[in-house]
Amino acid sequence: MKSWIRTILILAVPFLIAACDQNGNLMRDYGLEKLSKGVSTEADVLQTMGQPDTVWEEDDGERTLEYPKGPMGTTTWFVFIGADGKFRDYKQVLTEANFANIKVGMTQDRVRKILGKQRTVVQFKRKNEEVWDWRYISADTSQRFFNVHFDITSGLVTGTSSSDAFVGGR
């Protein structure tokens, strides 16, 4: 009996790995496995993924389609469309590596273009501070919040922090 289970697991692992993106997320949950880079069109992406929350238009004609899976979700997908209207690539942006790109002095617009739509916005008027947060899965697989702190007056980043997210809580 044990050898039968081992055989099934050995056969299943390559298929499970193939179904994951570069960050280990199951692509089938979002339909990304149905898209082919350089072949699929923006219309194919929209049919597969639905309407994006935000579309970022670039000067060179390229577009970034933003698919946040919050507020309780832990992923935000950016889908990149070339100037020719073809699907180029995608990435899950709520990662610790990507959070490292947020620097003091950045504008709110720049932060949005790096991390996508925030889960919540909270103002602390006495501190002249506004905090945006995103729920994500940390390297140790726990749910956490990544927080970006802004000066209310200037709208510029003053710092970042992270905090525990309690499952079932806010």
Buried (B, 14 or more C-beta within 10 A) or exposed (E): EEEEEEEEEEEEEEEEEEBEBEBEBEBEEBBBBBBEEEEBBBEBBBEBBEEBBBEBEEEEEBBBBBBBBBEEBBBBBBBBBBEEBBBBEBBBBBBEEBBEEBEEEBEBEBBBBBBBBBBBEEEEEEEEBBBBBBBBBBEEEEBBBBBBBBBEEEEBBBBBEBEEBEEEEE
